[in-house]
Amino acid sequence: MVHARARRDRDLCVVGVRTLWRTVGDGEFFCPDCGGDRNYRRRTGRRRIVVLGLPLLPRGPVAPVVECAACTGRFGTEVLDHPTTTRFSAMLRDAVHTVALAVLAAGGTDAVAVRQVAVGAVRAAGFTDCSEDQLLALIEALAADTGRLPGACSGERDGLDPCGTALAIELHEALEPLAPHLAPTGREAILLQGARIAVADGPYRPAERAVLETVGRALMICPDDTARLLAATRAAF
């Protein structure tokens, strides 16, 4: 009854301006008002002068909006830059997995403690069925894939170049899109997970430290904070 009366009052307006909306797309997004993943409609509109409820003279376009299908709230299109809850969880899971593989590639997988800490971190991130055998198989595949871990480096363990350009790109691709959506403590937590894997069998190797410094840069952690976190992790072991 109230909605019908409001619509009737609007239609009886003698002169006014109304926006006529047109849906041009849809999808799923994180609605700030609902606080969760919702369907949305992407809409464009044009303002018109309304006389006695009839739209007549155009008044120009309005900025496109994203309208929540649940609460009908309207937001700027930049709201679509925020990942959905499902997408965010996948990004976080993949980030931890990539960091764990990078640290293992840098320091080796001989130590049981290293493998156990790595498996625990990856499982906690969402790959609940991860096993040591799976991680070892991935490390072997990465070592054989010269496009991702290219080149030999005689000064590094296993002849890999874990701080080379290709691995740095791999880390940046996994971490940089995630970093803006994490609080500082969240970014630090990912770095600390990698650090715990590295020190599980003793002090940092130079290659492990290089990988972790790359992780810090990709997560937008300043070098001083990265050094502090790495030192604190080593002291705890």
FIGU-484471 format. One record per residue: x, y, z of N, C-alpha, C, CB in turn; residue in three letters. Coordinates in steps of 0.1 Angstrom, whole numbers. Glycine has a CB too. Example, Ala and Ser with C-alpha at 12.3 -4.5 7.8 and 13.67 -1.06 7.14 Angstrom:
2
ATOM  n_px  n_py  n_pz  ca_px  ca_py  ca_pz  c_px  c_py  c_pz  cb_px  cb_py  cb_pz  residu
ATOM  132  -57  78  123  -45  78  132  -33  78  113  -45  90  ALA
ATOM  128  -22  71  137  -11  71  129  0  79  141  -6  57  SER
END
This chain:
237
ATOM  n_px  n_py  n_pz  ca_px  ca_py  ca_pz  c_px  c_py  c_pz  cb_px  cb_py  cb_pz  residu
ATOM  8  -12  0  0  0  0  9  12  0  -9  0  12  MET
ATOM  19  13  8  28  24  9  35  26  -4  38  23  21  VAL
ATOM  40  15  -10  48  16  -22  38  21  -34  54  3  -26  HIS
ATOM  26  16  -34  17  20  -44  14  35  -43  4  12  -43  ALA
ATOM  12  40  -31  9  54  -28  21  63  -33  6  57  -14  ARG
ATOM  33  58  -30  45  66  -33  46  67  -49  58  60  -27  ALA
ATOM  43  55  -55  44  55  -70  34  64  -76  43  41  -75  ARG
ATOM  22  64  -70  11  73  -75  14  88  -73  -2  69  -68  ARG
ATOM  20  91  -61  24  105  -59  35  109  -68  29  106  -44  ASP
ATOM  44  100  -71  55  104  -81  49  106  -95  66  93  -81  ARG
ATOM  40  97  -99  34  99  -112  26  112  -113  26  87  -116  ASP
ATOM  20  116  -102  12  128  -103  20  141  -102  2  128  -92  LEU
ATOM  33  140  -100  42  152  -100  40  160  -112  57  148  -98  CYS
ATOM  38  173  -110  35  182  -122  48  183  -131  30  196  -117  VAL
ATOM  59  188  -124  71  189  -132  83  184  -123  74  204  -136  VAL
ATOM  91  176  -129  103  171  -121  113  165  -130  98  161  -111  GLY
ATOM  123  158  -124  133  151  -132  134  137  -127  148  158  -130  VAL
ATOM  134  128  -137  134  114  -134  145  107  -142  120  107  -137  ARG
ATOM  151  97  -135  162  90  -142  156  77  -147  174  87  -133  THR
ATOM  157  74  -160  153  62  -166  164  53  -168  146  65  -180  LEU
ATOM  164  41  -161  175  32  -160  173  21  -171  176  26  -146  TRP
ATOM  185  16  -176  185  5  -185  196  -5  -181  187  10  -200  ARG
ATOM  193  -18  -179  202  -28  -175  211  -32  -187  195  -40  -169  THR
ATOM  224  -31  -185  233  -35  -196  242  -47  -193  242  -23  -199  VAL
ATOM  241  -52  -181  248  -64  -177  245  -68  -163  263  -61  -178  GLY
ATOM  250  -80  -159  247  -85  -146  259  -95  -142  234  -92  -145  ASP
ATOM  258  -99  -130  268  -108  -125  267  -109  -110  282  -103  -128  GLY
ATOM  278  -113  -103  279  -115  -89  290  -105  -84  282  -129  -85  GLU
ATOM  287  -99  -72  297  -90  -66  295  -91  -51  295  -76  -71  PHE
ATOM  305  -84  -44  304  -83  -30  296  -70  -27  318  -83  -23  PHE
ATOM  284  -71  -21  276  -59  -18  281  -53  -4  261  -63  -18  CYS
ATOM  285  -41  -4  289  -35  8  278  -33  18  295  -21  6  PRO
ATOM  266  -31  13  255  -29  23  250  -43  28  243  -22  15  ASP
ATOM  249  -53  20  245  -66  25  256  -73  33  241  -75  13  CYS
ATOM  269  -70  29  280  -76  36  283  -90  31  278  -76  50  GLY
ATOM  279  -93  19  281  -107  13  280  -106  -2  272  -117  19  GLY
ATOM  282  -118  -8  281  -119  -23  266  -119  -27  287  -133  -27  ASP
ATOM  264  -111  -37  250  -109  -42  250  -108  -57  243  -97  -36  ARG
ATOM  239  -110  -63  238  -107  -78  236  -92  -80  226  -115  -84  ASN
ATOM  241  -87  -91  240  -73  -94  235  -71  -108  253  -66  -91  TYR
ATOM  230  -59  -110  227  -54  -124  235  -42  -126  212  -51  -126  ARG
ATOM  242  -42  -137  249  -29  -142  240  -21  -150  263  -33  -149  ARG
ATOM  238  -8  -146  227  0  -152  233  13  -157  216  1  -143  ARG
ATOM  228  18  -168  230  31  -172  217  39  -172  237  31  -187  THR
ATOM  218  52  -171  205  60  -170  206  73  -178  202  62  -156  GLY
ATOM  195  78  -181  194  91  -187  183  99  -179  191  91  -202  ARG
ATOM  186  111  -176  176  120  -169  167  127  -179  184  130  -160  ARG
ATOM  155  128  -175  145  134  -183  136  143  -175  136  124  -191  ARG
ATOM  132  154  -180  122  163  -174  108  156  -175  121  177  -180  ILE
ATOM  101  155  -164  89  148  -163  78  158  -161  88  137  -152  VAL
ATOM  67  158  -169  56  166  -168  43  158  -167  54  176  -180  VAL
ATOM  36  159  -155  25  151  -153  27  136  -154  13  155  -162  LEU
ATOM  39  132  -150  43  118  -150  48  113  -163  31  110  -146  GLY
ATOM  49  121  -173  53  117  -186  67  122  -188  44  121  -197  LEU
ATOM  77  113  -191  91  118  -194  92  125  -208  101  106  -194  PRO
ATOM  97  137  -208  97  145  -220  111  148  -224  88  157  -219  LEU
ATOM  116  160  -220  128  165  -225  140  158  -218  129  180  -222  LEU
ATOM  150  154  -226  162  147  -220  171  157  -213  170  140  -231  PRO
ATOM  177  153  -202  186  162  -194  200  156  -194  180  163  -180  ARG
ATOM  203  146  -201  216  140  -202  218  127  -194  226  150  -197  GLY
ATOM  229  121  -197  232  108  -190  236  110  -176  242  100  -198  PRO
ATOM  235  99  -168  241  98  -154  252  88  -154  230  96  -143  VAL
ATOM  260  88  -144  271  78  -143  265  64  -142  281  82  -132  ALA
ATOM  271  54  -148  266  40  -146  268  36  -132  274  31  -156  PRO
ATOM  259  27  -128  258  22  -114  258  7  -114  247  28  -106  VAL
ATOM  261  2  -103  259  -13  -100  248  -14  -89  273  -20  -95  VAL
ATOM  238  -21  -93  226  -22  -84  225  -36  -78  213  -18  -91  GLU
ATOM  224  -37  -65  223  -50  -58  209  -55  -61  226  -49  -43  CYS
ATOM  208  -68  -65  195  -74  -67  188  -77  -55  197  -86  -76  ALA
ATOM  195  -77  -43  189  -81  -31  184  -68  -23  198  -88  -22  ALA
ATOM  193  -59  -21  189  -47  -13  186  -35  -22  200  -43  -3  CYS
ATOM  188  -36  -35  186  -25  -45  195  -13  -42  172  -21  -45  THR
ATOM  205  -14  -34  215  -4  -32  223  -1  -45  224  -6  -20  GLY
ATOM  226  11  -47  234  15  -59  248  20  -56  226  25  -68  ARG
ATOM  257  15  -63  271  19  -61  278  22  -74  278  7  -53  PHE
ATOM  290  29  -72  298  32  -84  304  19  -89  309  42  -80  GLY
ATOM  308  19  -102  312  7  -108  326  2  -102  314  9  -123  THR
ATOM  332  11  -94  345  6  -88  342  -4  -78  352  18  -82  GLU
ATOM  330  -6  -73  327  -17  -64  330  -31  -69  312  -16  -59  VAL
ATOM  330  -32  -83  333  -45  -89  348  -48  -88  329  -44  -103  LEU
ATOM  356  -39  -84  371  -42  -82  373  -50  -70  379  -29  -81  ASP
ATOM  363  -50  -60  365  -58  -48  361  -72  -51  356  -52  -37  HIS
ATOM  369  -82  -48  365  -96  -52  354  -101  -43  377  -105  -50  PRO
ATOM  346  -110  -49  336  -117  -41  343  -125  -30  327  -126  -50  THR
ATOM  335  -129  -20  340  -137  -9  346  -150  -15  329  -140  1  THR
ATOM  339  -156  -24  344  -169  -30  357  -166  -37  334  -174  -40  THR
ATOM  358  -156  -45  370  -152  -52  382  -149  -43  368  -141  -62  ARG
ATOM  379  -141  -32  389  -137  -23  395  -150  -16  383  -128  -12  PHE
ATOM  386  -159  -12  391  -171  -6  400  -179  -15  379  -180  -1  SER
ATOM  397  -180  -28  405  -187  -37  419  -179  -39  398  -188  -51  ALA
ATOM  418  -166  -40  431  -158  -41  440  -161  -29  428  -143  -43  MET
ATOM  434  -161  -17  442  -163  -5  448  -177  -5  434  -160  8  LEU
ATOM  440  -187  -9  445  -200  -9  456  -202  -19  433  -210  -13  ARG
ATOM  455  -196  -31  465  -197  -41  478  -190  -37  460  -192  -54  ASP
ATOM  476  -179  -30  488  -171  -25  496  -179  -16  483  -158  -19  ALA
ATOM  490  -185  -6  498  -193  4  504  -205  -3  489  -198  15  VAL
ATOM  497  -211  -12  502  -223  -20  515  -219  -28  492  -229  -29  HIS
ATOM  514  -207  -34  525  -203  -42  537  -199  -34  521  -190  -51  THR
ATOM  535  -193  -22  546  -189  -13  553  -202  -8  541  -181  -2  VAL
ATOM  545  -212  -4  550  -224  1  559  -231  -10  539  -234  5  ALA
ATOM  554  -232  -22  562  -238  -32  575  -231  -35  554  -239  -45  LEU
ATOM  574  -217  -35  586  -209  -37  597  -211  -27  582  -194  -38  ALA
ATOM  592  -212  -14  602  -214  -3  608  -228  -4  595  -212  10  VAL
ATOM  600  -238  -7  605  -252  -9  614  -253  -20  593  -261  -11  LEU
ATOM  611  -246  -31  621  -246  -42  634  -240  -39  614  -239  -54  ALA
ATOM  634  -230  -30  646  -223  -27  654  -230  -17  642  -209  -21  ALA
ATOM  648  -237  -7  655  -243  4  656  -258  3  649  -239  17  GLY
ATOM  648  -264  -6  649  -279  -7  638  -285  2  662  -284  -3  GLY
ATOM  636  -298  -1  625  -305  6  631  -317  14  615  -310  -4  THR
ATOM  643  -318  17  649  -329  24  644  -331  38  664  -328  24  ASP
ATOM  643  -320  45  639  -320  59  625  -323  61  643  -307  66  ALA
ATOM  622  -333  70  608  -337  73  600  -325  79  607  -349  82  VAL
ATOM  607  -317  88  600  -306  94  596  -296  84  610  -300  105  ALA
ATOM  604  -293  74  600  -283  64  588  -288  56  612  -281  54  VAL
ATOM  588  -300  52  576  -306  45  564  -305  53  579  -320  40  ARG
ATOM  565  -308  66  553  -308  75  547  -294  77  556  -314  88  GLN
ATOM  556  -285  79  551  -271  81  545  -266  68  563  -261  85  VAL
ATOM  551  -269  56  545  -265  44  532  -271  41  555  -268  32  ALA
ATOM  530  -284  44  517  -290  42  507  -284  51  519  -306  44  VAL
ATOM  511  -282  64  501  -276  73  497  -262  69  508  -274  87  GLY
ATOM  506  -254  63  502  -240  59  492  -241  47  514  -232  55  ALA
ATOM  495  -250  37  487  -251  25  473  -257  29  494  -260  15  VAL
ATOM  473  -266  38  460  -272  42  452  -261  50  462  -284  52  ARG
ATOM  458  -254  58  451  -243  66  445  -232  56  460  -237  76  ALA
ATOM  452  -230  45  447  -220  35  435  -225  27  459  -216  26  ALA
ATOM  432  -238  27  421  -242  20  423  -255  12  416  -232  11  GLY
ATOM  435  -259  9  438  -271  2  438  -283  12  451  -271  -7  PHE
ATOM  427  -287  17  426  -296  28  431  -310  25  412  -297  34  THR
ATOM  432  -313  13  436  -327  9  451  -327  4  428  -332  -2  ASP
ATOM  458  -316  7  472  -315  3  480  -325  10  477  -301  5  CYS
ATOM  490  -331  4  499  -341  10  513  -338  6  495  -355  5  SER
ATOM  522  -344  13  537  -342  10  540  -346  -4  545  -349  21  GLU
ATOM  534  -357  -8  537  -363  -21  532  -353  -32  530  -376  -23  ASP
ATOM  521  -346  -30  516  -336  -39  526  -325  -40  502  -332  -36  GLN
ATOM  530  -320  -29  540  -308  -29  553  -312  -36  542  -303  -15  LEU
ATOM  558  -324  -33  570  -328  -39  569  -330  -54  575  -342  -32  LEU
ATOM  558  -335  -58  555  -336  -73  555  -323  -80  542  -344  -75  ALA
ATOM  549  -313  -73  548  -300  -79  562  -293  -79  539  -291  -71  LEU
ATOM  570  -296  -69  584  -290  -69  592  -296  -80  591  -293  -55  ILE
ATOM  590  -309  -82  598  -316  -93  593  -310  -107  595  -331  -93  GLU
ATOM  580  -308  -108  575  -303  -121  580  -288  -123  559  -302  -120  ALA
ATOM  580  -280  -112  586  -267  -114  600  -267  -118  584  -259  -101  LEU
ATOM  608  -276  -112  622  -277  -115  624  -281  -130  629  -287  -106  ALA
ATOM  615  -289  -135  617  -294  -149  611  -283  -159  609  -307  -151  ALA
ATOM  603  -274  -154  596  -264  -163  605  -252  -163  582  -260  -158  ASP
ATOM  614  -251  -174  623  -240  -174  617  -227  -177  633  -243  -185  THR
ATOM  604  -227  -180  597  -214  -182  593  -208  -169  585  -216  -190  GLY
ATOM  593  -216  -158  588  -210  -145  600  -209  -135  577  -218  -140  ARG
ATOM  609  -219  -136  621  -218  -127  633  -220  -136  620  -229  -116  LEU
ATOM  636  -210  -145  645  -212  -155  660  -211  -150  643  -202  -166  PRO
ATOM  669  -217  -158  683  -215  -156  689  -222  -144  685  -200  -154  GLY
ATOM  701  -225  -145  708  -231  -134  717  -221  -127  717  -243  -138  ALA
ATOM  718  -223  -114  726  -214  -106  735  -222  -97  717  -204  -98  CYS
ATOM  747  -223  -100  756  -232  -93  758  -229  -79  769  -232  -100  SER
ATOM  755  -217  -75  756  -213  -61  744  -217  -52  759  -199  -59  GLY
ATOM  734  -222  -58  722  -225  -51  719  -239  -50  710  -218  -58  GLU
ATOM  712  -243  -40  709  -257  -38  701  -263  -49  702  -259  -25  ARG
ATOM  703  -275  -53  696  -283  -64  698  -276  -77  681  -283  -60  ASP
ATOM  707  -267  -79  709  -261  -92  698  -252  -97  711  -271  -102  GLY
ATOM  689  -248  -88  678  -239  -92  682  -225  -89  665  -243  -85  LEU
ATOM  675  -216  -96  677  -201  -94  664  -196  -88  680  -194  -107  ASP
ATOM  661  -198  -75  648  -195  -69  645  -181  -68  647  -202  -56  PRO
ATOM  655  -172  -69  653  -158  -69  653  -151  -82  662  -151  -59  CYS
ATOM  652  -159  -93  653  -154  -106  640  -147  -110  656  -165  -116  GLY
ATOM  641  -142  -123  630  -133  -128  616  -141  -129  633  -128  -141  THR
ATOM  617  -153  -134  605  -161  -136  597  -164  -123  608  -174  -143  ALA
ATOM  604  -168  -113  598  -171  -100  593  -158  -94  607  -178  -91  LEU
ATOM  600  -147  -95  595  -134  -90  582  -130  -96  606  -123  -92  ALA
ATOM  581  -132  -109  569  -129  -116  557  -138  -111  570  -131  -132  ILE
ATOM  561  -151  -109  551  -160  -104  545  -155  -90  557  -174  -102  GLU
ATOM  554  -151  -82  550  -146  -68  542  -133  -70  562  -144  -59  LEU
ATOM  546  -124  -78  539  -111  -80  525  -113  -85  547  -102  -89  HIS
ATOM  524  -123  -95  511  -125  -101  501  -131  -91  512  -135  -112  GLU
ATOM  506  -139  -81  497  -145  -71  494  -135  -60  503  -157  -65  ALA
ATOM  504  -126  -56  502  -118  -44  498  -104  -47  515  -117  -37  LEU
ATOM  502  -98  -57  499  -83  -60  483  -81  -61  505  -78  -72  GLU
ATOM  476  -89  -68  461  -86  -68  454  -88  -55  455  -95  -78  PRO
ATOM  460  -96  -46  454  -99  -33  458  -88  -23  459  -112  -28  LEU
ATOM  470  -82  -24  475  -73  -13  466  -61  -10  488  -68  -17  ALA
ATOM  460  -54  -20  452  -43  -16  439  -46  -8  447  -36  -29  PRO
ATOM  435  -59  -9  423  -63  -1  426  -69  12  416  -73  -10  HIS
ATOM  439  -69  16  443  -74  29  447  -63  39  454  -84  28  LEU
ATOM  443  -64  51  448  -55  62  463  -58  64  441  -57  75  ALA
ATOM  471  -49  69  485  -51  71  488  -64  78  491  -40  79  PRO
ATOM  480  -68  88  483  -80  96  480  -92  86  474  -81  108  THR
ATOM  471  -91  77  469  -102  68  480  -104  58  456  -100  60  GLY
ATOM  486  -93  53  498  -94  45  509  -100  52  501  -80  39  ARG
ATOM  511  -95  64  522  -101  72  521  -115  75  524  -93  85  GLU
ATOM  508  -120  77  506  -134  80  510  -143  69  491  -136  83  ALA
ATOM  508  -139  56  513  -147  45  528  -148  45  507  -141  32  ILE
ATOM  535  -136  47  549  -137  48  554  -145  59  555  -122  49  LEU
ATOM  548  -145  70  552  -153  82  550  -168  79  544  -149  94  LEU
ATOM  540  -171  72  538  -186  69  550  -191  60  525  -188  61  GLN
ATOM  554  -183  51  566  -187  43  579  -187  51  568  -177  31  GLY
ATOM  580  -177  61  592  -177  69  592  -189  78  592  -164  78  ALA
ATOM  581  -194  83  581  -205  92  585  -218  85  567  -208  98  ARG
ATOM  581  -219  72  586  -230  64  601  -230  63  579  -230  50  ILE
ATOM  606  -218  60  621  -217  57  629  -220  69  624  -203  53  ALA
ATOM  625  -216  81  633  -218  93  630  -231  100  631  -207  103  VAL
ATOM  621  -239  95  618  -252  101  630  -261  103  607  -259  94  ALA
ATOM  640  -260  94  652  -268  94  664  -260  98  653  -276  81  ASP
ATOM  663  -248  103  675  -240  106  674  -226  101  687  -247  102  GLY
ATOM  685  -219  101  686  -205  97  682  -204  82  700  -199  99  PRO
ATOM  678  -192  78  675  -189  64  687  -192  55  670  -175  62  TYR
ATOM  685  -199  44  695  -199  34  694  -186  26  693  -211  25  ARG
ATOM  704  -182  19  703  -169  11  692  -170  1  717  -167  4  PRO
ATOM  690  -181  -5  679  -182  -15  666  -181  -9  680  -196  -23  ALA
ATOM  664  -187  3  651  -185  10  648  -171  14  651  -194  23  GLU
ATOM  659  -164  19  657  -150  22  653  -142  10  670  -145  29  ARG
ATOM  660  -145  -1  657  -137  -13  642  -139  -18  666  -142  -25  ALA
ATOM  637  -152  -17  623  -154  -20  614  -147  -11  621  -169  -20  VAL
ATOM  617  -147  2  608  -141  12  608  -126  10  612  -145  26  LEU
ATOM  620  -120  7  620  -106  4  612  -102  -8  635  -101  2  GLU
ATOM  612  -111  -18  603  -109  -30  588  -110  -26  606  -120  -41  THR
ATOM  585  -119  -17  571  -120  -12  567  -107  -5  570  -132  -2  VAL
ATOM  576  -102  4  573  -89  11  571  -78  1  585  -86  20  GLY
ATOM  579  -77  -10  576  -66  -19  563  -68  -26  588  -66  -30  ARG
ATOM  560  -80  -30  547  -83  -37  535  -80  -28  547  -97  -42  ALA
ATOM  537  -81  -15  526  -79  -6  526  -64  -1  527  -88  6  LEU
ATOM  534  -56  -7  535  -42  -3  539  -40  12  522  -35  -6  MET
ATOM  548  -48  16  554  -47  30  567  -40  28  555  -61  37  ILE
ATOM  570  -30  35  583  -22  34  594  -31  38  583  -9  42  CYS
ATOM  606  -29  32  618  -38  35  621  -39  49  630  -33  27  PRO
ATOM  620  -28  57  623  -28  71  614  -37  79  623  -14  77  ASP
ATOM  601  -36  75  592  -45  82  594  -60  78  577  -41  79  ASP
ATOM  597  -62  66  600  -76  61  612  -81  69  603  -76  46  THR
ATOM  623  -73  71  635  -78  78  631  -80  93  646  -67  77  ALA
ATOM  623  -72  98  619  -74  112  611  -86  114  610  -62  117  ARG
ATOM  601  -89  105  593  -101  106  601  -114  105  582  -101  96  LEU
ATOM  611  -113  95  619  -125  93  628  -128  105  628  -123  80  LEU
ATOM  633  -117  111  642  -119  123  634  -124  135  648  -105  127  ALA
ATOM  621  -119  136  613  -124  147  609  -139  146  600  -115  148  ALA
ATOM  607  -143  133  603  -157  131  615  -166  134  599  -159  117  THR
ATOM  627  -161  130  639  -169  132  642  -170  147  651  -163  125  ARG
ATOM  640  -160  154  642  -160  169  633  -169  176  641  -145  175  ALA
ATOM  621  -170  171  611  -179  177  614  -194  176  597  -176  172  ALA
ATOM  622  -197  166  626  -211  165  640  -213  171  627  -215  150  PHE
END
